[in-house]
Amino acid sequence: MAATITKLLGLRTGLVLTATHRPAYQRTVNLRDRMIHTTSTHQAWTPRREPTHFLQYNKKVYPPTPHGETERPAFICHQKTNIKYSPQKMWYVACLVRGMKIDEAIAQLKFINKKGAVAVQETLEEARQLAVQEHCVEFPSNLWVSESFVGKGIVFKGYRRHARRRFGKVEYKHCHYFVTLEEGEPPEHYYWHRRPLTPQEMLEEWLESQRRRIIPGAL
């Protein structure tokens, strides 16, 4: 009777000897027939969690520069993905090297006692090497950091045990670092809105503020 039931259910049966040496039937489910995978290698394919659009700027082909216009300087885009570092902390390091010469930026990063500075330094060195090898930059020291910013990476969530049967949430954050090196000399003021104003610009700004005044009770 038991063999007939198991045959109808489509389950495997195995003969097991109990302590009294009596045969008993044990039901075992075949996970492969049920399409249930228990290992990471058998799981469904997951897409990449790394940004890829930023490197496409290196493959873009620009039209020739018209006669009489300034030539477009060469540039190289590079990135380092999934750095085990918080993006909020990496932001301070990324802002430091903006507008610097490549040699000065690497020298300044050597004096920063942060884990993110090591990743930024490695990215700058790799970008400088790619600029010479693949983008026909003649002098590797004739580069400056035109763009340097951070993106949020994958976040692994976990839990930490506390006393009295309590627990707390833990987040293991990762970040992506993006950098663009441009050939030539850096500008005098990288942040244009923070530059010191000339006397003429200060006068125009003062006149504009006076024109925007609101006089209470005026006609």
N, CA, C and O of each residue as an XYZ file, in Angstrom:
876
protein
N       0.823     -1.203      0.000
C       0.000      0.000      0.000
C       0.862      1.261      0.000
O       0.574      2.225     -0.710
N       1.932      1.239      0.813
C       2.813      2.409      0.869
C       3.536      2.618     -0.441
O       3.742      3.756     -0.864
N       3.936      1.499     -1.109
C       4.624      1.633     -2.395
C       3.714      2.223     -3.445
O       4.154      3.007     -4.286
N       2.436      1.850     -3.403
C       1.488      2.407     -4.369
C       1.281      3.898     -4.164
O       1.184      4.646     -5.137
N       1.210      4.345     -2.903
C       1.020      5.769     -2.603
C       2.215      6.582     -3.053
O       2.052      7.637     -3.666
N       3.410      6.109     -2.758
C       4.605      6.856     -3.164
C       4.778      6.870     -4.668
O       5.307      7.837     -5.217
N       4.343      5.818     -5.346
C       4.437      5.802     -6.803
C       3.495      6.810     -7.414
O       3.828      7.451     -8.410
N       2.319      6.957     -6.827
C       1.369      7.947     -7.330
C       1.833      9.371     -7.074
O       1.626     10.245     -7.916
N       2.448      9.618     -5.944
C       2.918     10.956     -5.619
C       4.168     11.338     -6.379
O       4.508     12.521     -6.405
N       4.872     10.406     -6.999
C       6.081     10.709     -7.744
C       7.252     11.012     -6.855
O       8.123     11.787     -7.250
N       7.322     10.428     -5.651
C       8.392     10.700     -4.712
C       9.299      9.487     -4.637
O       8.879      8.354     -4.874
N      10.549      9.751     -4.303
C      11.502      8.674     -4.133
C      11.342      8.036     -2.756
O      11.011      8.712     -1.782
N      11.574      6.774     -2.689
C      11.484      6.055     -1.428
C      12.822      5.423     -1.129
O      13.505      4.935     -2.030
N      13.187      5.431      0.105
C      14.439      4.833      0.526
C      14.224      3.900      1.689
O      13.426      4.189      2.581
N      14.912      2.802      1.692
C      14.765      1.816      2.752
C      15.683      2.165      3.895
O      16.896      2.275      3.714
N      15.100      2.343      5.103
C      15.849      2.759      6.281
C      15.634      1.719      7.367
O      14.511      1.267      7.588
N      16.721      1.336      8.052
C      16.639      0.380      9.153
C      16.568      1.152     10.449
O      17.451      1.960     10.736
N      15.540      0.920     11.233
C      15.362      1.595     12.503
C      16.106      0.856     13.587
O      16.811     -0.121     13.332
N      15.933      1.348     14.820
C      16.632      0.717     15.941
C      16.185     -0.716     16.172
O      16.961     -1.530     16.674
N      14.927     -1.044     15.810
C      14.414     -2.410     15.978
C      14.640     -3.262     14.748
O      14.121     -4.374     14.649
N      15.448     -2.720     13.774
C      15.781     -3.434     12.542
C      14.542     -3.783     11.741
O      14.460     -4.850     11.133
N      13.584     -2.877     11.745
C      12.394     -3.057     10.945
C      12.461     -2.115      9.750
O      12.792     -0.941      9.918
N      12.162     -2.587      8.571
C      12.196     -1.710      7.401
C      11.107     -0.654      7.489
O       9.961     -0.958      7.818
N      11.467      0.581      7.193
C      10.494      1.681      7.181
C      10.792      2.550      5.965
O      11.946      2.703      5.565
N       9.775      3.097      5.404
C       9.891      3.919      4.211
C      10.012      5.395      4.597
O       9.220      5.917      5.381
N      11.018      6.045      4.029
C      11.253      7.470      4.286
C      11.095      8.237      2.991
O      11.676      7.868      1.971
N      10.316      9.296      3.027
C      10.046     10.089      1.844
C      11.114     11.156      1.684
O      11.372     11.915      2.618
N      11.739     11.225      0.515
C      12.723     12.246      0.191
C      12.299     12.944     -1.089
O      11.929     12.297     -2.069
N      12.355     14.264     -1.075
C      11.921     15.051     -2.227
C      13.120     15.322     -3.113
O      14.174     15.712     -2.611
N      12.990     15.128     -4.408
C      14.043     15.417     -5.370
C      13.984     16.903     -5.723
O      13.069     17.333     -6.424
N      14.959     17.699     -5.240
C      14.945     19.137     -5.480
C      15.184     19.485     -6.928
O      14.710     20.515     -7.408
N      15.928     18.623     -7.647
C      16.197     18.914     -9.055
C      14.925     18.813     -9.886
O      14.721     19.602    -10.809
N      14.055     17.830     -9.559
C      12.801     17.718    -10.282
C      11.854     18.858     -9.942
O      11.041     19.259    -10.775
N      11.950     19.377     -8.741
C      11.081     20.487     -8.328
C      11.637     21.858     -8.730
O      11.028     22.874     -8.396
N      12.780     21.921     -9.440
C      13.390     23.170     -9.905
C      13.733     24.104     -8.749
O      13.555     25.319     -8.842
N      14.223     23.526     -7.668
C      14.655     24.307     -6.515
C      16.171     24.193     -6.423
O      16.698     23.088     -6.302
N      16.879     25.319     -6.480
C      18.334     25.325     -6.454
C      18.794     25.849     -5.099
O      18.279     26.855     -4.611
N      19.732     25.189     -4.511
C      20.192     25.555     -3.174
C      21.606     26.122     -3.173
O      22.106     26.470     -2.104
N      22.262     26.230     -4.299
C      23.612     26.764     -4.350
C      23.627     28.017     -5.201
O      22.757     28.222     -6.048
N      24.645     28.869     -4.961
C      24.730     30.126     -5.696
C      25.037     29.921     -7.166
O      24.659     30.749     -7.995
N      25.725     28.820     -7.510
C      26.061     28.578     -8.919
C      24.851     28.155     -9.730
O      24.862     28.273    -10.955
N      23.799     27.662     -9.072
C      22.601     27.227     -9.772
C      21.521     28.292     -9.798
O      20.463     28.075    -10.389
N      21.755     29.421     -9.183
C      20.729     30.448     -9.152
C      20.614     31.130    -10.507
O      21.474     30.982    -11.375
N      19.523     31.884    -10.667
C      19.296     32.563    -11.933
C      20.347     33.639    -12.161
O      20.935     34.165    -11.216
N      20.572     33.953    -13.426
C      21.576     34.962    -13.778
C      21.113     36.322    -13.302
O      19.958     36.699    -13.501
N      22.017     37.062    -12.670
C      21.724     38.408    -12.184
C      22.528     39.417    -12.993
O      23.679     39.142    -13.331
N      21.962     40.569    -13.311
C      22.688     41.572    -14.096
C      23.839     42.177    -13.303
O      23.884     42.088    -12.076
N      24.770     42.795    -14.029
C      25.908     43.440    -13.385
C      25.444     44.669    -12.611
O      24.545     45.395    -13.036
N      26.075     44.876    -11.483
C      25.741     46.021    -10.649
C      26.860     47.047    -10.693
O      27.215     47.632     -9.670
N      27.408     47.259    -11.863
C      28.482     48.224    -12.029
C      28.092     49.203    -13.126
O      27.491     48.796    -14.120
N      28.417     50.477    -12.973
C      28.114     51.454    -14.032
C      29.031     51.248    -15.233
O      30.232     51.022    -15.085
N      28.453     51.330    -16.402
C      29.202     51.126    -17.642
C      29.091     52.301    -18.607
O      29.865     52.383    -19.560
N      28.137     53.220    -18.378
C      27.932     54.298    -19.340
C      29.034     55.338    -19.294
O      29.268     56.021    -20.292
N      29.724     55.481    -18.162
C      30.736     56.535    -18.042
C      31.929     56.254    -18.949
O      32.516     57.188    -19.495
N      32.295     54.994    -19.119
C      33.436     54.647    -19.970
C      33.116     54.770    -21.452
O      34.023     54.709    -22.281
N      31.846     54.943    -21.801
C      31.494     55.085    -23.209
C      31.952     56.424    -23.781
O      32.035     56.577    -25.000
N      32.250     57.397    -22.913
C      32.757     58.679    -23.404
C      34.137     58.529    -24.055
O      34.518     59.344    -24.895
N      34.884     57.491    -23.668
C      36.190     57.281    -24.295
C      36.075     56.809    -25.740
O      37.011     56.969    -26.523
N      34.927     56.226    -26.096
C      34.740     55.697    -27.449
C      34.054     56.690    -28.381
O      33.887     56.411    -29.568
N      33.657     57.840    -27.857
C      32.961     58.814    -28.685
C      33.932     59.504    -29.633
O      35.017     59.927    -29.235
N      33.523     59.610    -30.894
C      34.348     60.239    -31.928
C      33.754     61.608    -32.250
O      32.586     61.710    -32.627
N      34.555     62.648    -32.102
C      34.103     64.016    -32.353
C      34.463     64.436    -33.777
O      35.433     63.929    -34.340
N      33.697     65.354    -34.366
C      34.040     65.836    -35.709
C      35.309     66.678    -35.675
O      35.704     67.158    -34.613
N      35.949     66.862    -36.824
C      37.174     67.692    -36.849
C      36.887     69.128    -36.432
O      35.808     69.664    -36.684
N      37.870     69.733    -35.795
C      37.724     71.119    -35.339
C      37.776     72.072    -36.528
O      38.713     71.997    -37.323
N      36.798     72.966    -36.674
C      36.838     73.923    -37.799
C      38.068     74.810    -37.730
O      38.672     74.997    -36.674
N      38.414     75.342    -38.871
C      39.593     76.208    -38.966
C      39.358     77.513    -38.207
O      38.323     78.161    -38.362
N      40.333     77.881    -37.389
C      40.258     79.106    -36.616
C      39.756     78.924    -35.201
O      39.843     79.855    -34.401
N      39.235     77.765    -34.866
C      38.752     77.515    -33.505
C      39.813     76.779    -32.682
O      40.729     76.158    -33.222
N      39.659     76.871    -31.377
C      40.599     76.209    -30.480
C      40.387     74.702    -30.524
O      39.250     74.230    -30.503
N      41.465     73.958    -30.585
C      41.364     72.505    -30.651
C      40.838     71.945    -29.338
O      41.139     72.448    -28.256
N      40.050     70.896    -29.468
C      39.495     70.243    -28.289
C      40.593     69.429    -27.601
O      41.220     68.589    -28.248
N      40.841     69.654    -26.315
C      41.900     68.892    -25.635
C      41.502     67.432    -25.454
O      40.323     67.100    -25.338
N      42.491     66.593    -25.434
C      42.237     65.167    -25.218
C      41.851     64.930    -23.762
O      42.306     65.639    -22.864
N      41.011     63.931    -23.543
C      40.584     63.597    -22.184
C      40.431     62.089    -22.076
O      40.307     61.391    -23.083
N      40.440     61.599    -20.856
C      40.312     60.184    -20.562
C      39.396     60.029    -19.356
O      39.583     60.692    -18.336
N      38.420     59.163    -19.475
C      37.491     58.857    -18.380
C      37.837     57.496    -17.797
O      38.061     56.531    -18.528
N      37.876     57.434    -16.502
C      38.205     56.178    -15.826
C      37.373     56.076    -14.549
O      36.886     57.078    -14.026
N      37.220     54.849    -14.062
C      36.404     54.610    -12.885
C      36.926     53.404    -12.117
O      37.613     52.541    -12.665
N      36.586     53.370    -10.850
C      36.848     52.215     -9.982
C      35.540     51.921     -9.256
O      34.991     52.781     -8.568
N      35.051     50.700     -9.420
C      33.721     50.352     -8.945
C      33.793     49.482     -7.700
O      34.772     48.781     -7.443
N      32.704     49.564     -6.941
C      32.496     48.731     -5.752
C      33.677     48.801     -4.776
O      34.256     47.781     -4.402
N      34.011     50.009     -4.384
C      35.039     50.232     -3.366
C      34.392     50.070     -1.996
O      33.335     50.646     -1.736
N      35.011     49.299     -1.130
C      34.451     49.073      0.210
C      34.714     50.316      1.063
O      35.604     50.343      1.913
N      33.907     51.335      0.800
C      34.057     52.619      1.492
C      32.752     53.374      1.347
O      32.054     53.233      0.343
N      32.426     54.163      2.335
C      31.173     54.900      2.309
C      31.245     56.024      1.274
O      32.255     56.724      1.213
N      30.203     56.217      0.458
C      30.240     57.326     -0.505
C      30.263     58.692      0.151
O      30.784     59.645     -0.429
N      29.708     58.808      1.356
C      29.758     60.101      2.062
C      31.183     60.452      2.460
O      31.565     61.621      2.400
N      31.969     59.477      2.860
C      33.360     59.734      3.219
C      34.234     59.937      1.980
O      35.173     60.733      2.002
N      33.923     59.217      0.904
C      34.715     59.350     -0.317
C      34.503     60.702     -0.978
O      35.357     61.155     -1.740
N      33.379     61.356     -0.700
C      33.092     62.647     -1.325
C      34.141     63.691     -0.961
O      34.510     64.507     -1.805
N      34.629     63.682      0.280
C      35.631     64.658      0.703
C      36.943     64.465     -0.056
O      37.606     65.437     -0.416
N      37.312     63.205     -0.298
C      38.559     62.941     -1.025
C      38.411     63.307     -2.491
O      39.346     63.817     -3.107
N      37.224     63.044     -3.055
C      37.006     63.374     -4.460
C      37.036     64.879     -4.703
O      37.533     65.333     -5.734
N      36.507     65.650     -3.763
C      36.516     67.113     -3.930
C      37.916     67.706     -3.791
O      38.184     68.797     -4.294
N      38.798     66.996     -3.115
C      40.129     67.541     -2.862
C      40.939     67.682     -4.139
O      41.644     68.676     -4.314
N      40.849     66.701     -5.040
C      41.734     66.663     -6.201
C      41.154     67.385     -7.410
O      41.782     67.392     -8.469
N      39.989     67.988     -7.290
C      39.405     68.677     -8.438
C      40.230     69.901     -8.816
O      40.613     70.697     -7.959
N      40.497     70.037    -10.110
C      41.229     71.190    -10.599
C      42.722     71.135    -10.369
O      43.398     72.134    -10.613
N      43.280     70.016     -9.910
C      44.713     69.896     -9.658
C      45.420     69.229    -10.840
O      44.813     68.485    -11.610
N      46.696     69.511    -10.958
C      47.536     68.753    -11.877
C      47.646     67.321    -11.382
O      47.539     67.058    -10.184
N      47.859     66.397    -12.310
C      47.850     64.978    -11.950
C      48.957     64.646    -10.962
O      48.746     63.867    -10.033
N      50.139     65.233    -11.153
C      51.237     64.959    -10.228
C      50.972     65.557     -8.844
O      51.284     64.939     -7.827
N      50.402     66.749     -8.811
C      50.092     67.379     -7.527
C      48.992     66.620     -6.795
O      49.044     66.482     -5.573
N      47.992     66.124     -7.535
C      46.901     65.399     -6.899
C      47.404     64.102     -6.264
O      47.010     63.769     -5.147
N      48.265     63.375     -6.962
C      48.803     62.134     -6.401
C      49.683     62.426     -5.193
O      49.669     61.676     -4.216
N      50.453     63.522     -5.256
C      51.302     63.873     -4.117
C      50.468     64.261     -2.897
O      50.833     63.920     -1.772
N      49.366     64.962     -3.097
C      48.521     65.363     -1.973
C      47.806     64.158     -1.352
O      47.595     64.119     -0.140
N      47.436     63.184     -2.172
C      46.728     62.017     -1.650
C      47.615     61.138     -0.773
O      47.114     60.389      0.066
N      48.913     61.226     -0.962
C      49.817     60.415     -0.144
C      49.868     60.884      1.307
O      50.308     60.139      2.183
N      49.421     62.115      1.568
C      49.451     62.646      2.928
C      48.096     62.547      3.629
O      47.955     63.006      4.763
N      47.110     61.960      2.978
C      45.780     61.836      3.575
C      45.657     60.449      4.190
O      45.795     59.435      3.505
N      45.400     60.423      5.472
C      45.315     59.157      6.201
C      43.876     58.630      6.163
O      43.220     58.521      7.199
N      43.399     58.308      4.966
C      42.074     57.742      4.784
C      42.154     56.596      3.781
O      42.978     56.595      2.867
N      41.266     55.619      3.985
C      41.266     54.474      3.081
C      40.826     54.865      1.677
O      41.280     54.280      0.694
N      39.939     55.856      1.583
C      39.484     56.282      0.270
C      40.566     56.956     -0.550
O      40.513     56.931     -1.779
N      41.554     57.565      0.113
C      42.634     58.220     -0.628
C      43.477     57.215     -1.402
O      44.001     57.539     -2.468
N      43.613     56.013     -0.886
C      44.381     54.973     -1.587
C      43.672     54.566     -2.874
O      44.315     54.398     -3.910
N      42.341     54.407     -2.813
C      41.592     54.030     -4.007
C      41.614     55.141     -5.058
O      41.720     54.861     -6.252
N      41.516     56.381     -4.627
C      41.569     57.504     -5.572
C      42.944     57.611     -6.211
O      43.052     57.876     -7.409
N      43.986     57.411     -5.433
C      45.342     57.464     -5.978
C      45.562     56.371     -7.018
O      46.163     56.623     -8.062
N      45.085     55.166     -6.745
C      45.232     54.077     -7.715
C      44.454     54.378     -8.993
O      44.918     54.061    -10.088
N      43.285     54.984     -8.864
C      42.487     55.314    -10.045
C      43.173     56.377    -10.894
O      43.168     56.287    -12.122
N      43.755     57.371    -10.258
C      44.456     58.414    -11.013
C      45.674     57.853    -11.735
O      45.936     58.224    -12.879
N      46.408     56.983    -11.095
C      47.579     56.378    -11.742
C      47.172     55.504    -12.917
O      47.840     55.502    -13.951
N      46.076     54.756    -12.764
C      45.605     53.940    -13.879
C      45.118     54.800    -15.033
O      45.370     54.477    -16.194
N      44.424     55.890    -14.728
C      43.944     56.778    -15.784
C      45.094     57.453    -16.515
O      45.035     57.616    -17.734
N      46.132     57.847    -15.798
C      47.289     58.460    -16.446
C      47.993     57.477    -17.370
O      48.457     57.858    -18.444
N      48.074     56.225    -16.964
C      48.703     55.210    -17.810
C      47.868     54.925    -19.054
O      48.421     54.741    -20.138
N      46.541     54.885    -18.909
C      45.677     54.660    -20.072
C      45.716     55.837    -21.034
O      45.593     55.650    -22.244
N      45.887     57.048    -20.511
C      45.932     58.219    -21.377
C      47.137     58.170    -22.312
O      47.045     58.591    -23.465
N      48.249     57.665    -21.829
C      49.457     57.591    -22.651
C      49.388     56.415    -23.618
O      49.799     56.534    -24.772
N      48.875     55.291    -23.158
C      48.895     54.078    -23.968
C      47.785     54.025    -25.012
O      48.012     53.554    -26.127
N      46.595     54.498    -24.670
C      45.451     54.309    -25.551
C      44.887     55.594    -26.143
O      44.129     55.536    -27.112
N      45.240     56.763    -25.583
C      44.638     58.003    -26.048
C      45.671     58.995    -26.584
O      45.370     60.178    -26.740
N      46.854     58.533    -26.856
C      47.866     59.309    -27.577
C      48.221     60.615    -26.862
O      48.438     61.636    -27.513
N      48.281     60.588    -25.537
C      48.758     61.746    -24.779
C      50.280     61.674    -24.713
O      50.845     60.672    -24.276
N      50.938     62.747    -25.151
C      52.404     62.714    -25.281
C      53.091     62.784    -23.925
O      53.983     61.984    -23.640
N      52.685     63.729    -23.089
C      53.330     63.924    -21.797
C      52.350     63.536    -20.685
O      51.302     64.167    -20.549
N      52.667     62.519    -19.896
C      51.727     62.108    -18.830
C      51.560     63.143    -17.727
O      50.552     63.134    -17.022
N      52.533     64.035    -17.568
C      52.405     65.069    -16.528
C      51.581     66.269    -16.983
O      51.256     67.138    -16.174
N      51.235     66.325    -18.289
C      50.450     67.439    -18.822
C      48.958     67.115    -18.762
O      48.250     67.254    -19.759
N      48.484     66.686    -17.600
C      47.088     66.337    -17.389
C      46.602     66.980    -16.088
O      47.382     67.195    -15.160
N      45.333     67.274    -16.034
C      44.741     67.801    -14.812
C      43.366     67.164    -14.610
O      42.747     66.687    -15.561
N      42.901     67.162    -13.373
C      41.650     66.502    -12.995
C      40.507     67.470    -13.270
O      40.301     68.427    -12.523
N      39.773     67.219    -14.333
C      38.645     68.087    -14.684
C      37.346     67.646    -14.022
O      36.481     68.479    -13.753
N      37.192     66.348    -13.752
C      36.002     65.850    -13.071
C      36.417     64.798    -12.055
O      37.282     63.963    -12.317
N      35.789     64.855    -10.902
C      36.063     63.884     -9.833
C      34.828     63.830     -8.942
O      34.540     64.766     -8.197
N      34.107     62.722     -9.033
C      32.875     62.597     -8.247
C      32.665     61.138     -7.860
O      33.372     60.243     -8.323
N      31.675     60.927     -7.001
C      31.428     59.625     -6.385
C      29.993     59.205     -6.667
O      29.098     60.044     -6.760
N      29.783     57.905     -6.802
C      28.451     57.338     -6.948
C      28.215     56.253     -5.906
O      29.155     55.659     -5.377
N      26.971     56.015     -5.630
C      26.600     55.010     -4.633
C      26.655     53.624     -5.251
O      26.138     53.402     -6.346
N      27.288     52.689     -4.541
C      27.396     51.320     -5.004
C      26.419     50.406     -4.288
O      25.420     50.849     -3.721
N      26.731     49.126     -4.330
C      25.870     48.129     -3.716
C      25.970     48.229     -2.194
O      27.023     48.554     -1.645
N      24.861     47.946     -1.531
C      24.788     48.012     -0.071
C      24.321     46.647      0.440
O      23.229     46.191      0.104
N      25.152     46.008      1.249
C      24.783     44.749      1.887
C      24.230     45.056      3.281
O      24.849     45.776      4.065
N      23.083     44.510      3.565
C      22.425     44.762      4.846
C      22.553     43.541      5.747
O      22.384     42.404      5.306
N      22.849     43.793      6.998
C      22.974     42.725      7.983
C      22.425     43.163      9.323
O      21.832     44.234      9.455
N      22.632     42.323     10.304
C      22.123     42.589     11.644
C      23.220     42.331     12.666
O      24.098     41.491     12.462
N      23.153     43.064     13.762
C      24.110     42.910     14.848
C      23.325     42.661     16.144
O      22.347     43.344     16.447
N      23.784     41.675     16.878
C      23.086     41.330     18.110
C      23.396     42.332     19.218
O      24.517     42.827     19.334
N      22.379     42.620     20.028
C      22.509     43.457     21.203
C      21.979     42.702     22.425
O      21.494     41.575     22.328
N      22.089     43.351     23.545
C      21.620     42.721     24.771
C      20.095     42.701     24.821
O      19.422     43.417     24.080
N      19.578     41.877     25.698
C      18.136     41.758     25.961
C      17.344     41.413     24.699
O      16.259     41.946     24.466
N      17.906     40.516     23.891
C      17.236     39.998     22.693
C      16.916     41.090     21.678
O      15.929     40.990     20.949
N      17.728     42.108     21.628
C      17.532     43.169     20.652
C      18.588     43.046     19.548
O      19.610     42.380     19.716
N      18.321     43.691     18.440
C      19.252     43.654     17.315
C      19.228     45.005     16.610
O      18.272     45.772     16.725
N      20.295     45.273     15.884
C      20.412     46.515     15.134
C      20.782     46.241     13.697
O      21.463     45.260     13.397
N      20.335     47.107     12.810
C      20.616     46.954     11.390
C      22.005     47.488     11.061
O      22.404     48.541     11.558
N      22.739     46.760     10.221
C      24.088     47.130      9.794
C      24.093     47.212      8.272
O      23.557     46.331      7.600
N      24.691     48.255      7.732
C      24.796     48.437      6.285
C      26.269     48.495      5.885
O      27.030     49.331      6.373
N      26.650     47.594      4.991
C      28.015     47.557      4.461
C      27.979     48.240      3.089
O      27.601     47.634      2.086
N      28.382     49.519      3.072
C      28.226     50.349      1.877
C      29.451     50.242      0.960
O      30.578     50.042      1.413
N      29.188     50.384     -0.335
C      30.226     50.447     -1.355
C      29.974     51.690     -2.206
O      28.866     52.226     -2.226
N      30.994     52.134     -2.893
C      30.870     53.330     -3.716
C      31.646     53.143     -5.012
O      32.521     52.285     -5.119
N      31.300     53.973     -5.994
C      32.000     54.040     -7.277
C      32.687     55.397     -7.389
O      32.115     56.429     -7.037
N      33.910     55.380     -7.879
C      34.652     56.636     -8.054
C      34.890     56.860     -9.540
O      35.328     55.955    -10.250
N      34.598     58.078    -10.009
C      34.737     58.451    -11.412
C      35.683     59.644    -11.514
O      35.641     60.562    -10.694
N      36.530     59.613    -12.531
C      37.498     60.691    -12.715
C      37.690     60.922    -14.211
O      37.637     59.988    -15.011
N      37.914     62.184    -14.570
C      38.212     62.583    -15.945
C      39.479     63.408    -15.945
O      39.568     64.425    -15.258
N      40.450     62.974    -16.709
C      41.708     63.708    -16.872
C      41.698     64.402    -18.220
O      41.346     63.806    -19.238
N      42.085     65.660    -18.216
C      42.084     66.465    -19.431
C      43.487     66.989    -19.694
O      44.215     67.351    -18.770
N      43.850     67.022    -20.956
C      45.189     67.471    -21.340
C      45.259     68.992    -21.332
O      44.330     69.673    -21.768
N      46.374     69.513    -20.831
C      46.572     70.954    -20.813
C      46.764     71.484    -19.409
O      47.025     70.725    -18.476
N      46.634     72.796    -19.263
C      46.783     73.451    -17.978
C      45.423     73.641    -17.312
O      44.435     73.915    -17.993
N      45.364     73.499    -16.004
C      44.075     73.685    -15.309
C      43.688     75.157    -15.266
O      44.556     76.023    -15.377
N      42.404     75.456    -15.106
C      41.980     76.864    -15.008
C      42.451     77.486    -13.696
O      42.756     76.785    -12.731
N      42.501     78.802    -13.684
C      42.955     79.499    -12.480
C      41.987     79.308    -11.321
O      42.401     79.154    -10.172
N      40.688     79.321    -11.634
C      39.657     79.119    -10.614
C      38.747     77.993    -11.108
O      38.009     78.155    -12.080
N      38.814     76.844    -10.417
C      38.000     75.700    -10.838
C      36.517     75.979    -10.612
O      35.695     75.725    -11.492
N      36.175     76.503     -9.432
C      34.791     76.875     -9.144
C      34.594     78.330     -9.556
O      35.055     79.241     -8.869
N      33.908     78.547    -10.679
C      33.782     79.884    -11.242
C      32.961     80.803    -10.340
O      33.218     82.006    -10.283
N      31.982     80.248     -9.639
C      31.144     81.096     -8.790
C      31.866     81.508     -7.505
O      31.382     82.383     -6.787
N      33.011     80.896     -7.204
C      33.753     81.261     -6.000
C      34.976     82.133     -6.302
O      35.767     82.421     -5.403
N      35.131     82.546     -7.531
C      36.295     83.327     -7.892
C      36.197     84.721     -7.282
O      35.086     85.198     -7.050
N      37.319     85.393     -7.012
C      37.267     86.784     -6.526
C      36.792     87.712     -7.636
O      37.286     87.643     -8.761
N      35.846     88.567     -7.327
C      35.255     89.451     -8.325
C      36.157     90.650     -8.579
O      36.866     91.123     -7.691
N      36.108     91.119     -9.803
C      36.823     92.339    -10.179
C      36.016     93.560     -9.699
O      34.831     93.431     -9.394
N      36.648     94.736     -9.630
C      35.890     95.936     -9.212
C      34.672     96.211    -10.085
O      33.631     96.626     -9.576
N      34.784     95.986    -11.386
C      33.635     96.220    -12.268
C      32.517     95.239    -11.988
O      31.346     95.619    -11.999
N      32.854     93.978    -11.737
C      31.830     92.984    -11.420
C      31.177     93.260    -10.069
O      29.978     93.043     -9.898
N      31.968     93.739     -9.110
C      31.385     94.083     -7.812
C      30.416     95.263     -7.937
O      29.382     95.293     -7.270
N      30.753     96.232     -8.790
C      29.859     97.380     -8.992
C      28.557     96.948     -9.652
O      27.478     97.379     -9.243
N      28.655     96.096    -10.674
C      27.445     95.627    -11.350
C      26.574     94.789    -10.408
O      25.347     94.880    -10.453
N      27.199     93.983     -9.566
C      26.426     93.191     -8.619
C      25.718     94.079     -7.591
O      24.587     93.795     -7.198
N      26.376     95.138     -7.163
C      25.754     96.059     -6.213
C      24.585     96.816     -6.842
O      23.544     96.995     -6.211
N      24.764     97.260     -8.094
C      23.672     97.957     -8.780
C      22.473     97.035     -8.984
O      21.326     97.465     -8.860
N      22.743     95.761     -9.299
C      21.635     94.825     -9.496
C      20.894     94.562     -8.196
O      19.672     94.410     -8.194
N      21.625     94.508     -7.092
C      20.958     94.322     -5.800
C      20.123     95.540     -5.418
O      19.082     95.398     -4.776
N      20.572     96.742     -5.807
C      19.801     97.941     -5.520
C      18.532     98.007     -6.365
O      17.506     98.506     -5.903
N      18.593     97.514     -7.584
C      17.405     97.513     -8.447
C      16.371     96.498     -7.984
O      15.179     96.651     -8.251
N      16.828     95.461     -7.290
C      15.886     94.453     -6.812
C      15.254     94.818     -5.468
O      14.484     94.033     -4.915
N      15.566     95.978     -4.949
C      15.009     96.377     -3.660
C      13.499     96.572     -3.745
O      12.959     96.954     -4.783
N      12.841     96.304     -2.637
C      11.393     96.534     -2.509
C      11.181     97.592     -1.425
O      11.527     97.380     -0.263
N      10.616     98.721     -1.814
C      10.382     99.830     -0.880
C       8.950     99.738     -0.384
O       8.019     99.889     -1.175
N       8.755     99.501      0.879
C       7.376     99.393      1.397
C       6.637    100.726      1.278
O       7.190    101.785      1.571
N       5.412    100.656      0.855
C       4.578    101.855      0.756
C       4.838    102.694     -0.471
O       4.268    103.779     -0.590
N       5.686    102.235     -1.407
C       5.964    103.031     -2.608
C       4.836    102.874     -3.613
O       4.050    101.930     -3.536
N       4.761    103.814     -4.567
C       3.739    103.765     -5.596
C       4.056    102.704     -6.630
O       3.296    102.521     -7.581
